[in-house]
Amino acid sequence: EVWEAIPDEMGRTTSIGVTFSSTATLVVGVAADIWVPFAATITEVRMLATESGSCQVGIWKTPFALFPPTATNSITASATPALVATQSYENSALTGWTTTIIKNDMIRFRVDSAVTIKQCVCQLKVVKTP
């Protein structure tokens, strides 16, 4: 499932993200792609799960013309978002991340690992830029 949230009152801050869901533990390698039709800066990442467990989600980005993104297009450096024996995760430091989204970029969210978790939401808070 892929979605974009309703923007704030100023129309600049919004979120983009995915929900991974399975009847069993999430399958490693499952991915979802999002086309971003606006320029933005990523300011935060959050993850939520329906049960305590572990899950790591890789986030890759590439221009539309170079689709599909691969692991070499990772935007998270060594700070890949992950739930570790918990149900929630947030990070606004984004150390080492590539936080710039160029209009028409493609973002891929990919399950890199999962233990116990059957449903996980991963979302990026972004501020649209002119």
C-alpha positions, -999 to 999 in steps of 0.1 A, spaced: 0 0 0 14 34 -10 0 68 2 7 104 6 -6 122 36 -27 154 37 -4 184 38 -3 209 67 -21 243 66 7 260 47 8 231 22 46 227 25 50 199 51 36 164 42 46 128 44 52 100 20 54 64 29 44 28 26 27 1 46 41 -34 43 16 -61 53 16 -99 53 -3 -128 70 31 -140 82 64 -123 90 72 -97 63 92 -111 34 127 -97 29 131 -81 -6 95 -68 -9 96 -33 -22 72 -4 -30 79 25 -53 66 61 -50 69 88 -77 74 122 -60 59 149 -83 75 178 -63 108 189 -49 113 185 -11 137 181 18 133 150 40 133 161 77 123 129 96 116 92 92 92 72 113 83 35 115 54 18 133 46 -19 136 15 -38 148 36 -60 170 70 -58 187 98 -72 166 125 -61 143 124 -47 108 148 -27 87 137 -8 56 161 4 29 152 36 12 166 42 -23 161 72 -47 167 78 -83 155 102 -110 124 89 -129 145 84 -161 169 60 -143 141 38 -127 144 14 -109 166 24 -80 190 -1 -66 209 -5 -33 236 17 -48 210 45 -47 205 43 -10 198 76 7 202 64 43 240 59 45 247 38 76 215 51 94 190 28 77 157 30 96 150 -1 118 128 -13 145 148 -34 170 126 -54 195 101 -25 195 70 -11 177 81 24 169 111 43 156 118 79 147 149 98 135 151 135 127 190 137 128 192 117 95 230 116 98 246 109 65 213 108 46 207 124 12 177 145 22 171 163 -11 143 151 -33 142 165 -68 109 169 -86 99 135 -103 123 114 -82 114 78 -76 117 65 -40 118 28 -33 111 14 2 124 -22 6 122 -47 35 158 -55 42 151 -77 73 122 -87 94 116 -108 125 81 -113 139 66 -82 123 36 -88 100 28 -51 93 51 -21 92 46 15 82 76 35 71 71 72 63 92 102 55 83 137 67 91 162 39 90 199 34 82 209 -2 106 233 -18 98 258 -45 
